[in-house]
Amino acid sequence: MRKLCPNLDREDGLETVLEVPIPEEIFSPTNKSPKISWQGMKSWMKSSNTEHSTVFGSKSAEIQLLLGVIGAPLIPITIPNNDHQLINRNIKDQPSISIEASMAKYIVKQYIAAVGGDTALNSIDSMYAMGKVKMAASEFCTGEAKLNSPKRKMKNLKSLENGEMGGFVLWQKRPELWCLELVVSGCKISAGSDGKVAWRQTPWHHSHASRGPPRPLRRLLQGLDPRSTANLFSNSVCIGEKPINDEDCFILKLEAEPSTLRARSSSNVEIIRHTVWGYFSQRTGLLVQLEDSHLLRIKTSGNDSIFWETTMESYIQDYRTIDGVNIAHSGRTSVSLVRFGESSEAHSRTRMEEVWDIEEVDFNIKGLSMDCFLPPGDLKTEEGGGCGMVTSNTKAKLPFRILSSSKVRASKIAAIDVYDDDSESSSGSSTDQEL
């Protein structure tokens, strides 16, 4: 990862420290001239403004979709910062607990031991991670019949090998105190939480807050924050076993509380359910896969509704010991975005993928104060809109500009905000809106 940018105007000038490091792959291996390499990087940084035609209308629209869905999704459940006090309580002292919940607590205790133990986890006050990502929209299909039928119309998009590359920097002090900066193909997304509100900022939309209480970043639970992972699944239930890549795993399940779903819903958008599953290896005790799925219903004209279901599966691997704590250093996320509920011809499914690698991890960062997690000054907390899920036959704002020459009309791809932030209002002209 490149952290410094040379001064291209003066050879004796000081180098500039990049806010977000850039993957080495951005630079052509055949380019021996550093100046030419960095000029290529400058073109890469401007690539998000190009309007190459894609199935989503333009390359910038495709990058918006990728960053909106995969960039900074949140886990639906607030994580208690209890230093495992609830987990370490004797199960015999909880007579009303079910067998499934008892099994889950035992599995979580084994996970705590596998990642380093209570002492090592509780010694962590803060964390920093830096890594690289590659993401791509791999498939879009629509059709008059079921999406799995031969009558569907499918468009295979780019493979992950030809996906969009980028890097990210992540800071965390507690589950509810975190900050992420992610740059992909020159397009930057910032997100964070100050313990009171979770927010996100993108080039194509103003800074805005999510509905409901602040929640943890999903990327942290993909092997980077074992303590929060243990606390998250401390109230789960064990629902069985399943092999994941030839690794026998226990399955722990969590459901978002109805009160939490109501807090994140609005007058025209209802979050019906949001479920999280964790797959823990029976051999090592480590988290092998994290999966979550949520279903939204959007009210349209009359009594009609459109449903969106988003499913994310993250395979977590390459655990390494950092200061006595096992941290996952790579993984792969697959996303399925399904729309249904209207006429069958409007049904659609979009698949996206991401691979990531962690380059640096450090704990107990000196000088990491509360000021590092403050939201942007132009933060807009939105009260009356939906969860960012709109369709073209409503008057709500669209997630990105879909060109008139697009191969897929706005009625086929609508906005879905897995970050669950509000639409500004259900009225207004079509313009950019968060996914």
Secondary structure, 3 states (H helix, E strand, C coil): CEEEECCCCCCCCCCEEEEEEECHHHCCCCCCCHHHHHHHHHHHHCHHHCCCCCCCCCHHHHHHHHHHHHHCCECCCCCCCCCCCCCCCCHHHCCCCCHHHHHHHHHHHHHHHHHCCHHHHHCCCCEEEEEEEEEEEEEEEECCCCCCCCCCEEEECCCHHHCEEEEEEEEEEECCEEEEEEEECCEEEEEEEECCCEEEEECCEEEEEECCCCCCEHHHHCCCCHHHHHHHHHHCEEEEEEEECCEEEEEEEEECCHHHHHHHCCCCEEEEEEEEEEEEECCCCCEEEEEEEEEEEEECCCCCEEEEEEEEEEEEEEEEEECCEEEEEEEEEEEEEEEECCCHHHCEEEEEEEEEEEEEEEECCCCCCHHHHCCCCCCECCCCCCCCCCCCCCCCCCCCCCCCCCCCCCCCCCCCCCCCECCCCCCCCCCCCCC
